[in-house]
Amino acid sequence: MNKTIVAVFALGAALLSCSPEKDRTTRISGTFSGDNVPDSVDIQYWTTPEESPIKTIRIPVTNGRFEAEISSRVTQFSEVLIPGDIVAFIADGSTLAIDMETHKVTSSYPDGVQSRFNAWRQEWLDFEQEAVQKKYVQEEYHQRLVTIHRNAIQQNPDNITGAMALSALEGLDPKVALSLVSTLSEEMKQNATVQAILPTLEARARTSIGDMFTDFEVVQDPADPHSAVKLSDYVGKGKTILLVLWASWCEENRKEMPGLKNIYEKYHGDDFDIVSIAVSDAPENSLAAAKEMGIMWNLIVNAQIIPLETYGVRRIPDMILFGPDGTILLRNFWGYDDLILDSIIGRYLRGERPAQPGVL
């Protein structure tokens, strides 16, 4: 499914060894266009490890232009800051041209880290457009996208590009993403971006499509010991279960509610059920919202972050589909319109499985 391209990795390492990231300074030339040109910009950048980690300098803007010279640091993003806007860049030891209008950052060195970051991001954007135009089947789309991000990680094991590609791969194939963490340099393994990803990545890798569900317990009312409920009270009991993670404060939940009601009314029975779990929410707010929205199926409240940490969920709303034996059939498929959601649930209830697990 995902090709390991050793030659490309070796080439990436060779390019890194002779690129100007070794230079201790990066030169910046920025330009503004239009009428709203500020008098100055703030540049926030990472210094060498021997100095204070982050510095901010104010640079005057003259005739729509500004120039600066800062320390190089390819393991973090630096930023140009103006009121209401931020342009991120990688101080890679080259000369960087920054267009503040388009946010385009161009490096003087075609094989430098900033250039490689630009190339990865552009390849990703180009592929997304190509996939829409050529109407790729989901399996091919998934495989190609995993390869794009995997290659970026392998070519950039010691800079922020690899960390960002790892973050992008997290939701696509967490097991592959987790296996690539070991290929990063020691400094990048300790990078804040990578460290922030790791707990979610590890949880997702344990609860990927095809894995058996991971149980957890929620005490819905701390004053009532009999209010404790487990996920296993519903999952693995012979029914296909649609798990919905939601909160009373999330507007997206309200938008999806009509579709969920249709799914419940159409498929609820001996073979299918829905369980909604309120997370990061006060129980009284969850119960009031459930009544208002007309949730008529199984409801668990006061779960707080327990399901989020267990299944590596970063944001809600989110849904997970479990098979009758508790196998995870599908993850991360929130946001489809009512007809597509109906089609997804119907397909799995009929026992139809895509060629690649999890493909819609």
Buried (B, 14 or more C-beta within 10 A) or exposed (E): EBEEBEEEBEEBBEBBEEBBBEBEEBBBBBBBEEEEBBEEBBBBBBBEEEEEEEBEEEBEBEEEEBEBEBBBBBBBBBBBBBEEEEBBBBBBBBBBBBBBEEEEBBBBBEBBBBBBBBBBBEBBEEBEEEBEEEEBEBBEBBBEBBBBBBBBBBBBBBBBBBBBBBBBBBBBBBBBBBEBBEBBBEEBBEBEBBEEBBEBBBBBBBBBBEBBBBEBEBBBEEEEEEBEBEBBBBBBEEBBBBBBBBBBEBEBBBEBBEBBBBBBEEBBEEEBBBBBBBBBBBBEBBBEBBEEBEBEBBBBBBBBEBBBEBBBBEEBBBBBBBBBEBBBBBBBBBEBEBEEBBEBBBBBBEEEEBEBEBBE
